[in-house]
Amino acid sequence: MPSKFRPRRLPARHAGLVSALILSIMMTFVVSAIATARSLGFSEAFPRAWMGAWALSWVIAFPVLLMVLPVVRRIVAAIVERPSA
């Protein structure tokens, strides 16, 4: 009988951190690609420069995102109606 591998899931209390991690990876990946392409074009140097730019931008973006998320949540709560019970 084949066994099914299921990775262990993180507890729900880590959802905020995981969301910030995934968001910061995806956003910096795209934005650094656009900025690098605009600066260098799609030359031979592009992939290496892009990965360098992405790594630096992610190292900065992730902690900044963690710091501003509470403020963003308060702003959103002030703008959006709460669901009625």
N, CA, C and O atoms as CSV, one atom per row, in Angstrom:
chain,resi,resn,atom,element,x,y,z
A,1,MET,N,N,0.841,-1.174,0.000
A,1,MET,CA,C,0.000,0.000,0.000
A,1,MET,C,C,0.893,1.248,0.000
A,1,MET,O,O,1.732,1.403,0.887
A,2,PRO,N,N,0.720,2.139,-0.988
A,2,PRO,CA,C,1.573,3.334,-1.043
A,2,PRO,C,C,1.244,4.307,0.084
A,2,PRO,O,O,0.083,4.538,0.420
A,3,SER,N,N,2.284,4.854,0.642
A,3,SER,CA,C,2.067,5.837,1.706
A,3,SER,C,C,2.013,7.234,1.096
A,3,SER,O,O,2.726,7.546,0.142
A,4,LYS,N,N,1.164,8.047,1.661
A,4,LYS,CA,C,1.044,9.422,1.180
A,4,LYS,C,C,1.832,10.326,2.111
A,4,LYS,O,O,1.627,10.344,3.325
A,5,PHE,N,N,2.724,11.061,1.515
A,5,PHE,CA,C,3.512,12.010,2.287
A,5,PHE,C,C,2.724,13.305,2.414
A,5,PHE,O,O,2.362,13.926,1.415
A,6,ARG,N,N,2.468,13.700,3.637
A,6,ARG,CA,C,1.802,14.973,3.892
A,6,ARG,C,C,2.691,15.791,4.810
A,6,ARG,O,O,2.957,15.398,5.945
A,7,PRO,N,N,3.148,16.931,4.311
A,7,PRO,CA,C,3.995,17.749,5.181
A,7,PRO,C,C,3.205,18.268,6.373
A,7,PRO,O,O,2.008,18.537,6.278
A,8,ARG,N,N,3.874,18.397,7.455
A,8,ARG,CA,C,3.243,18.901,8.668
A,8,ARG,C,C,2.910,20.378,8.482
A,8,ARG,O,O,3.716,21.139,7.947
A,9,ARG,N,N,1.743,20.773,8.916
A,9,ARG,CA,C,1.310,22.156,8.780
A,9,ARG,C,C,1.659,22.932,10.041
A,9,ARG,O,O,1.694,22.387,11.144
A,10,LEU,N,N,1.912,24.202,9.845
A,10,LEU,CA,C,2.221,25.071,10.978
A,10,LEU,C,C,0.942,25.405,11.743
A,10,LEU,O,O,-0.143,25.408,11.162
A,11,PRO,N,N,1.058,25.681,13.013
A,11,PRO,CA,C,-0.120,26.105,13.789
A,11,PRO,C,C,-0.658,27.445,13.253
A,11,PRO,O,O,0.089,28.243,12.687
A,12,ALA,N,N,-1.948,27.670,13.442
A,12,ALA,CA,C,-2.614,28.866,12.935
A,12,ALA,C,C,-1.998,30.149,13.488
A,12,ALA,O,O,-2.056,31.188,12.830
A,13,ARG,N,N,-1.423,30.097,14.658
A,13,ARG,CA,C,-0.850,31.307,15.252
A,13,ARG,C,C,0.308,31.876,14.418
A,13,ARG,O,O,0.695,33.028,14.614
A,14,HIS,N,N,0.857,31.094,13.503
A,14,HIS,CA,C,1.962,31.547,12.657
A,14,HIS,C,C,1.479,32.126,11.326
A,14,HIS,O,O,2.304,32.491,10.489
A,15,ALA,N,N,0.180,32.217,11.111
A,15,ALA,CA,C,-0.355,32.673,9.821
A,15,ALA,C,C,0.130,34.070,9.445
A,15,ALA,O,O,0.463,34.312,8.285
A,16,GLY,N,N,0.175,34.982,10.395
A,16,GLY,CA,C,0.629,36.344,10.102
A,16,GLY,C,C,2.069,36.390,9.633
A,16,GLY,O,O,2.393,37.088,8.672
A,17,LEU,N,N,2.931,35.651,10.303
A,17,LEU,CA,C,4.345,35.608,9.933
A,17,LEU,C,C,4.534,34.945,8.566
A,17,LEU,O,O,5.307,35.427,7.738
A,18,VAL,N,N,3.829,33.846,8.339
A,18,VAL,CA,C,3.945,33.138,7.061
A,18,VAL,C,C,3.413,33.996,5.924
A,18,VAL,O,O,3.998,34.020,4.841
A,19,SER,N,N,2.307,34.704,6.157
A,19,SER,CA,C,1.759,35.603,5.138
A,19,SER,C,C,2.761,36.691,4.783
A,19,SER,O,O,2.993,36.971,3.606
A,20,ALA,N,N,3.353,37.301,5.799
A,20,ALA,CA,C,4.349,38.353,5.566
A,20,ALA,C,C,5.559,37.804,4.813
A,20,ALA,O,O,6.090,38.469,3.923
A,21,LEU,N,N,5.991,36.611,5.162
A,21,LEU,CA,C,7.128,35.987,4.496
A,21,LEU,C,C,6.839,35.757,3.016
A,21,LEU,O,O,7.640,36.136,2.162
A,22,ILE,N,N,5.710,35.144,2.710
A,22,ILE,CA,C,5.360,34.848,1.320
A,22,ILE,C,C,5.127,36.134,0.534
A,22,ILE,O,O,5.592,36.259,-0.599
A,23,LEU,N,N,4.418,37.084,1.119
A,23,LEU,CA,C,4.169,38.360,0.455
A,23,LEU,C,C,5.478,39.077,0.148
A,23,LEU,O,O,5.661,39.577,-0.961
A,24,SER,N,N,6.382,39.134,1.107
A,24,SER,CA,C,7.647,39.838,0.880
A,24,SER,C,C,8.489,39.149,-0.193
A,24,SER,O,O,9.134,39.824,-0.996
A,25,ILE,N,N,8.491,37.832,-0.216
A,25,ILE,CA,C,9.246,37.106,-1.249
A,25,ILE,C,C,8.680,37.400,-2.629
A,25,ILE,O,O,9.426,37.722,-3.554
A,26,MET,N,N,7.364,37.292,-2.771
A,26,MET,CA,C,6.751,37.475,-4.091
A,26,MET,C,C,6.855,38.918,-4.583
A,26,MET,O,O,7.185,39.156,-5.745
A,27,MET,N,N,6.579,39.867,-3.714
A,27,MET,CA,C,6.614,41.270,-4.131
A,27,MET,C,C,8.033,41.720,-4.490
A,27,MET,O,O,8.230,42.362,-5.522
A,28,THR,N,N,9.009,41.395,-3.666
A,28,THR,CA,C,10.377,41.817,-3.965
A,28,THR,C,C,10.916,41.114,-5.202
A,28,THR,O,O,11.722,41.684,-5.937
A,29,PHE,N,N,10.479,39.884,-5.435
A,29,PHE,CA,C,10.900,39.149,-6.630
A,29,PHE,C,C,10.455,39.885,-7.889
A,29,PHE,O,O,11.247,40.086,-8.809
A,30,VAL,N,N,9.189,40.284,-7.927
A,30,VAL,CA,C,8.635,40.961,-9.100
A,30,VAL,C,C,9.202,42.371,-9.245
A,30,VAL,O,O,9.640,42.756,-10.329
A,31,VAL,N,N,9.195,43.135,-8.163
A,31,VAL,CA,C,9.647,44.525,-8.242
A,31,VAL,C,C,11.133,44.600,-8.589
A,31,VAL,O,O,11.535,45.454,-9.380
A,32,SER,N,N,11.946,43.732,-8.016
A,32,SER,CA,C,13.379,43.751,-8.345
A,32,SER,C,C,13.618,43.339,-9.791
A,32,SER,O,O,14.544,43.839,-10.430
A,33,ALA,N,N,12.798,42.437,-10.316
A,33,ALA,CA,C,12.932,42.052,-11.732
A,33,ALA,C,C,12.626,43.236,-12.637
A,33,ALA,O,O,13.345,43.485,-13.604
A,34,ILE,N,N,11.566,43.960,-12.327
A,34,ILE,CA,C,11.189,45.116,-13.140
A,34,ILE,C,C,12.269,46.194,-13.069
A,34,ILE,O,O,12.668,46.738,-14.098
A,35,ALA,N,N,12.741,46.504,-11.873
A,35,ALA,CA,C,13.765,47.541,-11.715
A,35,ALA,C,C,15.070,47.138,-12.402
A,35,ALA,O,O,15.718,47.970,-13.036
A,36,THR,N,N,15.453,45.879,-12.279
A,36,THR,CA,C,16.693,45.412,-12.902
A,36,THR,C,C,16.567,45.411,-14.418
A,36,THR,O,O,17.501,45.815,-15.112
A,37,ALA,N,N,15.434,44.968,-14.942
A,37,ALA,CA,C,15.227,44.962,-16.396
A,37,ALA,C,C,15.234,46.381,-16.944
A,37,ALA,O,O,15.779,46.634,-18.019
A,38,ARG,N,N,14.637,47.294,-16.217
A,38,ARG,CA,C,14.614,48.690,-16.668
A,38,ARG,C,C,16.023,49.276,-16.670
A,38,ARG,O,O,16.372,50.069,-17.544
A,39,SER,N,N,16.818,48.884,-15.696
A,39,SER,CA,C,18.176,49.416,-15.577
A,39,SER,C,C,19.145,48.782,-16.583
A,39,SER,O,O,19.906,49.488,-17.243
A,40,LEU,N,N,19.113,47.461,-16.695
A,40,LEU,CA,C,20.088,46.745,-17.521
A,40,LEU,C,C,19.533,46.235,-18.841
A,40,LEU,O,O,20.294,45.951,-19.766
A,41,GLY,N,N,18.214,46.116,-18.938
A,41,GLY,CA,C,17.631,45.409,-20.070
A,41,GLY,C,C,17.811,43.909,-19.828
A,41,GLY,O,O,18.342,43.492,-18.799
A,42,PHE,N,N,17.369,43.124,-20.776
A,42,PHE,CA,C,17.491,41.673,-20.626
A,42,PHE,C,C,18.799,41.196,-21.259
A,42,PHE,O,O,18.810,40.496,-22.272
A,43,SER,N,N,19.882,41.595,-20.633
A,43,SER,CA,C,21.212,41.233,-21.119
A,43,SER,C,C,21.694,39.977,-20.400
A,43,SER,O,O,20.978,39.382,-19.595
A,44,GLU,N,N,22.926,39.594,-20.714
A,44,GLU,CA,C,23.526,38.434,-20.033
A,44,GLU,C,C,23.678,38.688,-18.537
A,44,GLU,O,O,23.617,37.755,-17.737
A,45,ALA,N,N,23.872,39.924,-18.169
A,45,ALA,CA,C,24.086,40.275,-16.760
A,45,ALA,C,C,22.779,40.294,-15.962
A,45,ALA,O,O,22.811,40.349,-14.733
A,46,PHE,N,N,21.644,40.249,-16.641
A,46,PHE,CA,C,20.360,40.392,-15.958
A,46,PHE,C,C,20.115,39.367,-14.852
A,46,PHE,O,O,19.816,39.770,-13.728
A,47,PRO,N,N,20.226,38.063,-15.111
A,47,PRO,CA,C,19.873,37.100,-14.047
A,47,PRO,C,C,20.683,37.278,-12.756
A,47,PRO,O,O,20.134,37.246,-11.655
A,48,ARG,N,N,21.984,37.463,-12.913
A,48,ARG,CA,C,22.833,37.613,-11.723
A,48,ARG,C,C,22.514,38.916,-10.980
A,48,ARG,O,O,22.408,38.930,-9.754
A,49,ALA,N,N,22.364,39.998,-11.732
A,49,ALA,CA,C,22.039,41.289,-11.113
A,49,ALA,C,C,20.668,41.231,-10.448
A,49,ALA,O,O,20.480,41.778,-9.361
A,50,TRP,N,N,19.717,40.573,-11.093
A,50,TRP,CA,C,18.364,40.461,-10.548
A,50,TRP,C,C,18.379,39.712,-9.225
A,50,TRP,O,O,17.759,40.159,-8.259
A,51,MET,N,N,19.072,38.583,-9.161
A,51,MET,CA,C,19.110,37.809,-7.927
A,51,MET,C,C,19.797,38.584,-6.813
A,51,MET,O,O,19.392,38.492,-5.654
A,52,GLY,N,N,20.833,39.346,-7.150
A,52,GLY,CA,C,21.482,40.188,-6.146
A,52,GLY,C,C,20.552,41.281,-5.637
A,52,GLY,O,O,20.481,41.540,-4.435
A,53,ALA,N,N,19.844,41.919,-6.559
A,53,ALA,CA,C,18.892,42.960,-6.185
A,53,ALA,C,C,17.739,42.372,-5.379
A,53,ALA,O,O,17.287,42.977,-4.406
A,54,TRP,N,N,17.265,41.197,-5.780
A,54,TRP,CA,C,16.164,40.564,-5.060
A,54,TRP,C,C,16.574,40.207,-3.633
A,54,TRP,O,O,15.825,40.468,-2.691
A,55,ALA,N,N,17.753,39.616,-3.465
A,55,ALA,CA,C,18.207,39.215,-2.130
A,55,ALA,C,C,18.309,40.432,-1.206
A,55,ALA,O,O,17.848,40.392,-0.066
A,56,LEU,N,N,18.906,41.497,-1.699
A,56,LEU,CA,C,19.045,42.698,-0.878
A,56,LEU,C,C,17.675,43.298,-0.552
A,56,LEU,O,O,17.420,43.685,0.588
A,57,SER,N,N,16.807,43.372,-1.541
A,57,SER,CA,C,15.498,43.977,-1.299
A,57,SER,C,C,14.664,43.132,-0.339
A,57,SER,O,O,13.922,43.682,0.475
A,58,TRP,N,N,14.771,41.809,-0.419
A,58,TRP,CA,C,14.008,40.961,0.496
A,58,TRP,C,C,14.503,41.104,1.940
A,58,TRP,O,O,13.703,41.152,2.874
A,59,VAL,N,N,15.824,41.170,2.112
A,59,VAL,CA,C,16.393,41.310,3.454
A,59,VAL,C,C,15.889,42.593,4.119
A,59,VAL,O,O,15.729,42.641,5.338
A,60,ILE,N,N,15.646,43.612,3.330
A,60,ILE,CA,C,15.113,44.866,3.861
A,60,ILE,C,C,13.595,44.798,3.999
A,60,ILE,O,O,13.046,45.223,5.016
A,61,ALA,N,N,12.918,44.272,2.994
A,61,ALA,CA,C,11.451,44.304,2.940
A,61,ALA,C,C,10.787,43.445,4.015
A,61,ALA,O,O,9.777,43.863,4.582
A,62,PHE,N,N,11.309,42.285,4.306
A,62,PHE,CA,C,10.647,41.392,5.259
A,62,PHE,C,C,10.545,42.005,6.658
A,62,PHE,O,O,9.451,42.035,7.222
A,63,PRO,N,N,11.645,42.493,7.235
A,63,PRO,CA,C,11.502,43.110,8.559
A,63,PRO,C,C,10.642,44.379,8.531
A,63,PRO,O,O,9.890,44.636,9.471
A,64,VAL,N,N,10.750,45.172,7.457
A,64,VAL,CA,C,9.922,46.369,7.350
A,64,VAL,C,C,8.451,45.978,7.307
A,64,VAL,O,O,7.620,46.607,7.964
A,65,LEU,N,N,8.128,44.956,6.544
A,65,LEU,CA,C,6.751,44.478,6.465
A,65,LEU,C,C,6.246,44.031,7.833
A,65,LEU,O,O,5.108,44.324,8.199
A,66,LEU,N,N,7.072,43.333,8.581
A,66,LEU,CA,C,6.669,42.911,9.922
A,66,LEU,C,C,6.404,44.108,10.830
A,66,LEU,O,O,5.514,44.062,11.679
A,67,MET,N,N,7.174,45.175,10.653
A,67,MET,CA,C,6.990,46.361,11.491
A,67,MET,C,C,5.740,47.157,11.105
A,67,MET,O,O,5.064,47.693,11.982
A,68,VAL,N,N,5.424,47.244,9.816
A,68,VAL,CA,C,4.296,48.073,9.393
A,68,VAL,C,C,2.960,47.333,9.371
A,68,VAL,O,O,1.910,47.972,9.310
A,69,LEU,N,N,2.975,46.019,9.419
A,69,LEU,CA,C,1.718,45.271,9.367
A,69,LEU,C,C,0.713,45.660,10.456
A,69,LEU,O,O,-0.470,45.798,10.146
A,70,PRO,N,N,1.122,45.842,11.701
A,70,PRO,CA,C,0.135,46.266,12.707
A,70,PRO,C,C,-0.518,47.612,12.368
A,70,PRO,O,O,-1.715,47.796,12.590
A,71,VAL,N,N,0.262,48.540,11.836
A,71,VAL,CA,C,-0.276,49.839,11.440
A,71,VAL,C,C,-1.254,49.669,10.278
A,71,VAL,O,O,-2.329,50.269,10.268
A,72,VAL,N,N,-0.872,48.852,9.308
A,72,VAL,CA,C,-1.743,48.597,8.150
A,72,VAL,C,C,-3.054,47.971,8.608
A,72,VAL,O,O,-4.121,48.337,8.115
A,73,ARG,N,N,-2.984,47.041,9.535
A,73,ARG,CA,C,-4.207,46.394,10.034
A,73,ARG,C,C,-5.125,47.401,10.723
A,73,ARG,O,O,-6.344,47.334,10.570
A,74,ARG,N,N,-4.545,48.333,11.483
A,74,ARG,CA,C,-5.363,49.365,12.132
A,74,ARG,C,C,-5.997,50.295,11.103
A,74,ARG,O,O,-7.157,50.679,11.252
A,75,ILE,N,N,-5.265,50.656,10.079
A,75,ILE,CA,C,-5.812,51.512,9.021
A,75,ILE,C,C,-6.952,50.801,8.301
A,75,ILE,O,O,-8.004,51.391,8.059
A,76,VAL,N,N,-6.742,49.539,7.962
A,76,VAL,CA,C,-7.786,48.756,7.292
A,76,VAL,C,C,-9.019,48.644,8.186
A,76,VAL,O,O,-10.145,48.775,7.706
A,77,ALA,N,N,-8.821,48.409,9.452
A,77,ALA,CA,C,-9.953,48.296,10.385
A,77,ALA,C,C,-10.733,49.604,10.471
A,77,ALA,O,O,-11.943,49.585,10.695
A,78,ALA,N,N,-10.060,50.732,10.298
A,78,ALA,CA,C,-10.735,52.031,10.343
A,78,ALA,C,C,-11.509,52.315,9.046
A,78,ALA,O,O,-12.453,53.106,9.051
A,79,ILE,N,N,-11.120,51.687,7.962
A,79,ILE,CA,C,-11.734,51.945,6.659
A,79,ILE,C,C,-12.845,50.953,6.328
A,79,ILE,O,O,-13.838,51.315,5.697
A,80,VAL,N,N,-12.677,49.713,6.750
A,80,VAL,CA,C,-13.588,48.623,6.350
A,80,VAL,C,C,-14.573,48.316,7.473
A,80,VAL,O,O,-14.200,48.254,8.645
A,81,GLU,N,N,-15.829,48.127,7.097
A,81,GLU,CA,C,-16.851,47.763,8.082
A,81,GLU,C,C,-16.579,46.372,8.638
A,81,GLU,O,O,-16.069,45.498,7.937
A,82,ARG,N,N,-16.918,46.186,9.880
A,82,ARG,CA,C,-16.828,44.858,10.484
A,82,ARG,C,C,-18.040,44.052,10.022
A,82,ARG,O,O,-19.127,44.610,9.865
A,83,PRO,N,N,-17.868,42.751,9.802
A,83,PRO,CA,C,-19.029,41.938,9.417
A,83,PRO,C,C,-20.028,41.871,10.560
A,83,PRO,O,O,-19.653,41.768,11.728
A,84,SER,N,N,-21.290,41.929,10.210
A,84,SER,CA,C,-22.323,41.837,11.258
A,84,SER,C,C,-22.492,40.389,11.697
A,84,SER,O,O,-22.431,39.468,10.883
A,85,ALA,N,N,-22.702,40.206,12.971
A,85,ALA,CA,C,-22.769,38.847,13.542
A,85,ALA,C,C,-24.106,38.199,13.313
A,85,ALA,O,O,-24.320,37.061,13.730
